[in-house]
Amino acid sequence: YKSLIIKTSSNDILVLGDNGWGKLGDGTDANKTTITPVNFSIKPSQISACGTNTFVVGTDNSLWAAGDNAYGTYGNGLKTTDGLFKFVKVTE
């Protein structure tokens, strides 16, 4: 769980460290030994990383998740883990 996720002042995402379960959202599960930008089309307003997942709230208030979804953590009906950020539909 030793990773670093940075939201820059220009709203880009940079990652470093443990990428188990693809939680860094760069499309791989390879650990990062240098700071690596994540190609992500949504501009983040908030980032939260916990255990084996990373969650991003976009500036448009959309919710995205990367990492361990083996038990359906994202609530999107899927149980897949591929290291890419996935849209999470939030209902009221």
C-alpha positions as CSV (number, residue, x, y, z in Angstrom):
1,Y,0.0,0.0,0.0
2,K,3.0,2.3,-0.3
3,S,2.1,4.7,-3.0
4,L,1.8,8.4,-3.7
5,I,-0.9,10.0,-5.8
6,I,-0.6,13.7,-6.5
7,K,-3.1,16.2,-8.0
8,T,-1.1,19.0,-9.5
9,S,-2.1,22.6,-9.5
10,S,-2.9,22.1,-13.2
11,N,-5.3,19.2,-12.3
12,D,-3.1,16.4,-13.6
13,I,-2.6,13.2,-11.7
14,L,1.0,11.9,-11.0
15,V,1.6,8.5,-9.3
16,L,4.5,6.7,-7.7
17,G,5.0,3.4,-5.8
18,D,3.0,0.3,-5.2
19,N,0.5,-0.4,-8.0
20,G,-1.0,-3.6,-6.8
21,W,-4.4,-4.3,-8.3
22,G,-3.8,-1.4,-10.7
23,K,-4.8,1.1,-8.0
24,L,-2.7,3.9,-9.6
25,G,-5.0,3.9,-12.6
26,D,-2.4,4.0,-15.3
27,G,-3.7,0.8,-17.0
28,T,-1.0,-1.5,-15.5
29,D,-0.2,-3.3,-12.3
30,A,3.5,-2.4,-12.5
31,N,5.0,-0.6,-9.6
32,K,6.3,2.9,-10.4
33,T,9.8,3.8,-9.3
34,T,9.6,7.3,-10.9
35,I,6.8,9.8,-10.8
36,T,4.5,8.9,-13.7
37,P,1.6,10.9,-15.2
38,V,-1.7,9.2,-15.5
39,N,-3.6,9.7,-18.8
40,F,-7.0,10.6,-17.5
41,S,-9.5,12.7,-19.4
42,I,-11.4,14.0,-16.4
43,K,-9.8,16.8,-14.4
44,P,-9.7,15.8,-10.7
45,S,-11.0,18.0,-7.9
46,Q,-10.4,15.4,-5.2
47,I,-8.4,12.2,-4.9
48,S,-8.7,9.6,-2.2
49,A,-6.6,6.5,-1.9
50,C,-7.3,3.7,0.6
51,G,-5.8,0.2,0.7
52,T,-6.2,-1.3,-2.8
53,N,-8.3,1.5,-4.4
54,T,-8.0,5.0,-5.6
55,F,-11.1,7.2,-6.1
56,V,-11.2,10.5,-8.0
57,V,-14.0,13.1,-8.0
58,G,-13.9,15.1,-11.2
59,T,-14.4,18.8,-11.4
60,D,-17.8,17.9,-13.0
61,N,-18.6,15.9,-9.8
62,S,-18.3,12.5,-11.5
63,L,-16.8,9.7,-9.5
64,W,-14.1,7.4,-10.8
65,A,-12.3,4.4,-9.2
66,A,-9.2,2.3,-9.9
67,G,-7.8,-0.8,-8.2
68,D,-9.3,-3.9,-6.7
69,N,-12.9,-4.4,-7.9
70,A,-12.9,-8.2,-7.4
71,Y,-15.9,-8.0,-5.0
72,G,-17.8,-5.3,-6.9
73,T,-16.4,-2.4,-4.8
74,Y,-17.2,0.1,-7.5
75,G,-20.9,-0.7,-7.6
76,N,-20.9,-0.8,-11.4
77,G,-22.1,-4.4,-11.7
78,L,-18.7,-5.6,-12.7
79,K,-16.0,-7.5,-10.8
80,T,-13.0,-6.7,-13.0
81,T,-9.7,-5.2,-12.1
82,D,-7.7,-3.8,-15.0
83,G,-5.8,-0.8,-13.7
84,L,-7.9,1.8,-15.4
85,F,-10.2,4.4,-13.8
86,K,-13.8,3.4,-14.2
87,F,-16.8,5.6,-14.0
88,V,-18.9,4.9,-10.8
89,K,-22.6,5.8,-11.2
90,V,-23.8,7.5,-8.0
91,T,-27.6,7.5,-7.4
92,E,-29.5,9.3,-4.8
